[in-house]
């Protein structure tokens, strides 16, 4: 089921409190409208009644889509330094819901799920886009590493992140996103063929592929942010 509570959240612009329905668990099988809202960037977004500033709550939820094989623990961007502990938390959620103590049917579903951890709305939307477009998320993160290796002057910092925004006419449309407000700072287009080229050359990408595939946190930042533990 999809679980939520009502909370009053202060507008980051003027401080006026706005009422939000805070979602802590999303079942996309039962609420496909929630999935569509995440893809559109409207989920848990409100406009302040006082200053008209549009803002979103930081995500802190479990996203489940059994039809598409996704179980994702989504946390605020500010908690990325705890990714190793949150990998354990995501695995524990999967075990509780679909592990050996669950019904046989649940266990069968659980075996088909990919467990993931991500931080921020843009990262969650990217995971949904990958599944929508049949993109392996490990290959996508390797493509980002290739882009970073060849980019001269990029906005790479602890206040920005490179995210997939769309797949259009055989191209991956990626954007440098501000982690504070999801504003697109810069757009990059690369041929989707880059993913196939990376997948076809396992030797060249062996080490980073193994690092990215070592746990549920499949993100190029895994290689940049040291594990807290």
Beta strands, then each sheet from edge to edge (+ up, - down):
strand 1: 3-10
strand 2: 17-27
strand 3: 45-47
strand 4: 54-56
strand 5: 61-65
strand 6: 70-75
strand 7: 114-119
strand 8: 160-168
strand 9: 171-178
strand 10: 184-191
sheet 1: 1+ 2- 5- 6+ 7+
sheet 2: 3+ 4-
sheet 3: 8+ 9- 10+
end
